[in-house]
Amino acid sequence: MKDSLYFTADERLFFERVIDDGLLQRNRRGVYWWVVRFAIAQSLRIEEDPDERYRAVGGKDRSELHLEQITGRAKSPDYDDAMIMMLSLRHRIDLFDDHDLYVEWLQRHARRGLQVLEESWRPGTSFHDLLLDGLYHGATATSLDGDGHVGETIDFGALQRGLQQIMVKASLAGEPIEGPRLTRFTLTLGSVEDYDRLRRGLEDLAFAIGLATGGIAVARGRGERRVILDVPRPLATWRDVPWNALRPSLEDARGALPVCPGVDVVGNPVIFDLAEAPHLFVAGATGSGKSVCVNALLLSLLRLTRPPELIMIDPKGVDFADYEGCRLLRGKQVITDMSVAVAALRELTLEMDARQDVLREHGARNISEAQSAGADLERIVVVVDELADLLITRTGAEEPLVRLAQKARAVGIHLLLATQRPEAATFPGLLRSNIPSRIALTVQKASDSRIILDESGAEDLMMRGDMLIKLAGREATRAHGARVERSDIITAVSAVNGR
């Protein structure tokens, strides 16, 4: 029977950094499991299950913590049964009958949560504030106050008092609109100068109205001195948008490859043509909702009357497992071997050149014209789940990706590249310059946002699918990702295979 969790040497060093610099506990005895408990709580906030990367580690340098330390197993007080029940409900399986599987899920949540904490916290900043914002803010149940308003929501009276504190005069120009996560206020400013004061004072305004994590956005509206202010609501008041609720909006969507990652801030479906993108880069920190966003895009493609052929590359070998056997997959398999992935990309550059010959034979400038002229060509979408692993662990992948990004649009080959590590090394200059359409989910630093979008802003997003979509030639717009369940993927794949 497994009764211990195991961590890498680097993870142990992070424990010590949190204890010394975050919790200010110079005597470390007896507090390592505090960090593990915080980590498990962080991981449980993420909708996707933790994958194989977070299993127990081996090796002589690993650190071990026993369940007696983490949950008090067989001691007093013993919270082990409470933890088993919580994980049973989360994973919809009776873990009281399978102790080893319980420890396995606990292990994965602990290591994933440590990664989230490490990405979220920088020494020198308050670890206590991180816990407050990340674990507890907005986590209480909503309740009605004496006036019948939902507790903790922001009405115009509270907003106006906050505006007065930053010396901005404004009046309400229309009824507030409650979207899935934000409330939109349309305001008329007292003077032109108020706009600059408002733009500069957004962080102070957020503090004044009690928003611990900021996230207020302002944009110019139609009309003189008119502005639109999007104000986040507490987590407990958010409304999830299930994927099935968005499917009907794609029925009459125009374009060769219409896709829908979610809804805008007032709840309207966001639809764009991936073929016009013509390539897309999706990035965000662990737990931001990147994988769910990619799945929403893929489900959009699967439902098309004329869906594209898919080449799917999954370095981790787990995120695309539910697409295995899909008839649209080249070879009906997801590529998990990176040497095979590089070979497939090189073969695709040769196919790109061959397709250009087909276009010339039909006197066509692009694949749409060639298809109309009778050419037997279908669009291809190349999906890479973790671009960083492909580029860093294997040499030779960047060159074919750049060639495809530069020249493949006309022949109907499109790239959908995703990563949890938006860094210069994982999204290099030549690739970046040829992929103008981007989706940024929550990142930790403004510099990460600039790598993705060429502008800051993604560092102020609110996790769980909150995103900025910046398509080629357009301004960045905010959206909230759809909730995609595993059953949605299985149903979509079955429907495609049954055609």
N, C-alpha and C positions, 0 to 999 in steps of 0.2 A: 504494500500500500504506500503510495506516494504521500509524503507529509511535509515536503519542503518546496520552496521556490528558489530559483537560481538566477543570478544576475552576473553580468560581465564585470570586469575590473573597472571599465569606464563608468558603468552604472554605479558601482560602489563609490567612485570618486564623486559622482554627482550627489549621492546620498550625503556625503561628508560636506560638500559645498552648501547644500541646502541647510543642513543642520548648523554648520558654522556661521554662514553668512546670511541665511534666510531666516532660520528660527532662532539664531543667536544662542544656541545651546553648545557651549564650549566643552561640556562633558558629554560625550556621545553615547555613553552606555544607556541602553534601553530605549533609544529613540529612532533607530533605523526603520523600524516598522511604521513609525508615524508617516514617513515619506512614502512608504509602500501603500498605506491606506489612502493618502492624498492622491496617489497615482491611480489607484483602482477607481476612486470616485471620478477623476478626470476622464478615464477611459469609458466609464459607463455612460457618460454624457454623449458619446459619439454613436451615431446610429448604426454604422457598419460594425460587424463583428471583427475583433482583432484576428489577423491572419497568422500564417505559419511562421512569419518572421519573428514573432514574439514568444515562441516556445522556449522552454528551459534551455539554457546554454550549458555546454560541457567544458572540459578543460580544467587544468589544475589551478588556474587563476580565478575561477568563478567564486562568487560569494553565495552563501546559503542562509536563508531565513526559514525557520520552522513555523508551522501553523500555530504552535503555541504562542509564538511571538506576534504573529500577524492578526490572528482571530481569537487568541486565547483558548484554542482547542484543548479540551480536557482539563482546563483550569477554571478558576473563578475570577471574574466573570467569563463565560464562554459565549462568544458571538458567532461561532462556527455555523450553527444551524441557521441563524439569520442570514449569513452570507450565502449559504447553500440555497436557501429559499429565494434570495434576490437574484442569484445567477440562474436558478431554474426558471424563474419567470422571464428573465431577460432572454434566455436562449430556448425557451419553450420545451424543456426536457427535464425529467425528474432526476436531478443530480443527487438526491438522497440515496438512489440505488446504484450510483456509479461514482465512487469517491475519486478514482483516478481522473475521470473526465472533469469533475469539479475542480480539482487541483490544476488541471490543464487550462481551463478557462480562467481561473484565478491568476495563473502565471501569465497568460497572454494579456489580460487586462492590466496587470501590474507593470509589465515591461512597456506596453504601448503608452500607458499613462505617464511613465517616466519620460518617454520621448516627448510627449506633449508638454510636460512641465519644463523640460530642458529647452524646448523651442520657445516657450512662452515667457520664461523668467530670465532676466539678466542680473547678475550680481551688481549690487549698488542700488537696485530698485527694491521696493517692499515686497517680500514674498507673501506677507500677510494680506496685502491688497490684492495680489494675484489670486489667492485662495478665495477672498471675498467676492471678487468679480467673477471668477471662473466657476466656483462651486455653489455659491449661496445667493448672489444677486438675482432677484426675480424668480427664485426657486420656490417661494411660498405660494400657497394656493391663493387665488384671487378671491376677494370678498367685496360685497357692496357696502359702501359707507352710508351715512344717514341720508344723503341726497340721492342715493340710487346709482352712484357712479362706481365703476370698477376700481377697487383700491389700486393705487400706484400708477394709474394711467395719467397722462398729462392732458389737461383741458386748456382752453385758451386763456383762462384766468391765470393759471400757473405759468403758462408760457409768457404772458404779457408782463408778469412780475419779474421773470427772468430777463426779459428784454430791457426792462427799465434799469436793471442792475448793470447792463452793459451800455446804457445811454442810447438805446434805440427806441424810437417811437414807431408804433405800427398798429394798424387796425385790421380786423378780420374781414376779408373780402369775399368769403364764401364759407359754406359749411365744411368743417373738417371731414376728410375722407379716411376711413380706417382700412388700411390694407392688411395683408397677412401678418406683418410684423411692425409696420410703421404707421404713424398717423400723419397725413399730409395736411398742412395748413397753408392756405393761400392768403397772403398778407399784402396790405398796401402800406408802404413805408411813409413816414412823415416827411422825409426829405431825401434827396439824392445821396447826401453824405451818410445817411443811415445804412446804406448798402455796404459800404466799406467797413463801417463799424461792426455790422452784423457778421460779415465774412471773417474779419479778424478775431471776433469774439465768440466763435462757436464753442470752443472748449470751455470758456467761462460760462456761457449760456447753459451748456450741458451740466456743469457743476451746480449752477444756480437752481436748476429745476430738478436736481437729484438723480441725474444719470451718471452712474459710476464709470461707464465705459465710453462716454461720448457718443460719437456716431451720427450726430445731426448733420444733415446735408442741406445746402441752400443753392437755389438756382433762380435765374431771372425768369419771371413770368411774362405773360402778354399784357401789355398796358403800361402806362407810366407809373413808375415806382412800385410795380407789382413783383413780388417774389414768392417762391414756393419753398416751404420749409418742411423737410421730412424728419420727423422726430421718432426715434425708436421707442417701442413699448416694452414693458417687462416681459421676460421669457414666458411667464405663465399665461400671458394673453395672446401668444402667437397662434396662428392657425396654419397647420401644415396643408400643403396642396398635394394630394396623391396623384401619381402619374396618370391613373385612369381618368381623372377629371380633366386632364389636358389633351387626351387623345382626340376627342371630337374636334378640337380647334385645328388639328392638322389635316382634317379631311379635305378641306377646300384650300389648303395652303398652296401658294404658287411657288414655282421654282423646281429645279431638278432634284435637289436634296434638302427639302425643308426640314428643319430640326427645331425642337423646343426644349431648352434646358430648364425652364421654370416660368415664373410670372414676374411682372414688374411690381413696383412698390405698392400699387393700388389693386393688384390682383389680376391684371389682364395677361393672357399668355404672351410670352416673348418668342417670336418665331423669326428665323432668318434662314437663308439659303446657304448651306455649307458649300455648294458648288460656286457661289459668288464670293465666298470668304477670301480666297479659295482654299486656304489651309488655316488650321486653328491650333492655337497653343493654349492649354488649360493648366493653371498652376495654383497651388494653395498649400498651406501648412497641414500637418497631420490633424485630422478631425475637422477640417474646414468644409468638407463635403465634395472634394474633388472627384472621388470615385463615383459618387452618386450622380454628379453632373455629367461625367462621361457616359454612365449608363443611360441617362435620360436622352443624350444625343444618339446613342446606339439604338435605343428603342424607337426613336423617331425614324431612323433609317430602316429598321426592320419592318415597319408598318407600311412602307411605300409600295405602290403598285408595281413600280419598276425599281426595286432596291439595288444598291450597288453590291459588288463583290467586296468582301472584307478580308484584309490581311491584319491579323491581330497579334501583337507582340506583347508578352507579359513576362518581364524578367523575374518577377516574384513567383510566378506560376500558380497564383491563387485567385487573383482579382477577376479574371475572365473565365474561370472554370465553368460557369453556367452556360457559356456560349459554345462549349465543345459539342461537336456533332452538328452544328448549324449548317445547313446546306449552302448558305452564302459565304461561309468561310472557305478560303482557298485551302484545299486539302482537308476540309472539315475539321481542322485542328488549330488550336491556339499555339503560337510559337513561344516556347519557354526557354529554348536553348539559344544563347546569344550569338553563337557562331552560325547557327542556322538562320537567325534573324538577319545578320549582316549579309549572308549569301542571298537571302530572299530580297533584300533591298537592292543589292547589285543586279540581280536578275530583273527587278522591276525597272531599273534604269534602261536596260536593254529593251524591255517591253515598251517603255516610253518612246524610244527611238523607232521601234517597229510601228507603233501607232501613228507616229508622225508621217511615215510613209503611206499608211492607209488614208490619212487625211488628204495628202497630196493626190492620191489616186482618185479620190472622190471630189477633188476641187473644193474641199471644205477648210474653213479656218479654225474650226473647233469641233469638239465631239458632238455637239447638238446638231450642227449642220451635217456631219458625217452620218449620224444616225438617221436623219431625215432623208439622206441620199441612199440609205440602204446598207450602210456599213454595220457589220456584226460586232459592235463594240459596246461594252457596258462600263459604267463608271466603277472605279475602284477607290475605296477608302482605306488608308493605312492607319491603324490605331496603335499607338505605343503608350502603354500604361505608365511606365516610369522611365522617362527619357534619360534621367541622370544615370540610372544603372546601365542603360544601353551605351551611353557615350563614355562613361568613366571606366567600366569594367571590361570593355571590349574596344580595341582600336579598329578603325576602319568604318565605323557606322556613320560618322559625320559627313563624309564625302558624298555617298549616295543620297543621304537625306537632303543635303544642300542642292544637289542636282535636281532632285524631284521637286523641291520647293521652288526652284528657279524656272523649270521648264514644263512641269507635268500638268499644269492647269488646263491647257488647251486640249490635251488628249484625255482628260477626264480622270486623272489620278489626283487624289486629295489626301493631305496629311492631317491627322488629329493626334497631336502630341501632348502628353500630360506629365506632370512631375510634382512631387512634394517638395522639391528643393530648387526653387527659382534662383539660380546663381548664374554668374557669367559663364562658368565652365559647363553648365548643363543647358544653357540656351545661348550658344556662341553667336558672335556678331553676324556672320554670313547667313546663318539659319534665321536669326532674328529679323534681319532686313528683308527676308523673303517670305516671312509669315506675318502679315500685317494685322490679322484678326486674332484677338486674345480674350481669354476669360480669366480674370483674377479672382480667386476666393480669398479668404482671410489669410494674411501673412503677418509676420512678426515685426518687420521693419519697413520703413518707407523705401529703403534701398531695394528690398525685394519687390515691392510694388512697381518701382521704376523699371526694374529688369523685365517685368511682365508687360506693363502697360505703357512704359515710357513716361509715367507720371505717378505721383503718390496717390494715396487714397485707400488702397486695399488693406493697409494696416489698421484702418478704422472700422472695418467690417465686423460682423457679429457672429462669425462661425456658422455652422449648420446650414451651409448652402447659400449664405449671403454672398453676393458676387457683383463684380463690375464687368460688363460686357463691352468691349471696344472693337467694333468691326471696322474693316478697312474704310478709311475716309469719313468715319463718323465719330462723334463724341462718345465717351464712355457713359453707359447707362447702368443703373443699379437694378438688380433682379434677385429673386429668391428661388432657390432650386426646388424642383419637385421632389416629393418623397417617393423613392423607387424601392419596392420590396423585391426580394429574391423571386417571389412567385410571379411578379410582373415579367421578369426576364425569362423564366421557364415557360410561361404562357406564350410570350412573343416568339421564342425560338420554336416551340411546338407548332405555332400557327404558320410560321415560315416553312418549316419542314413538311407541313401538311398540304401546302399549295400544290 
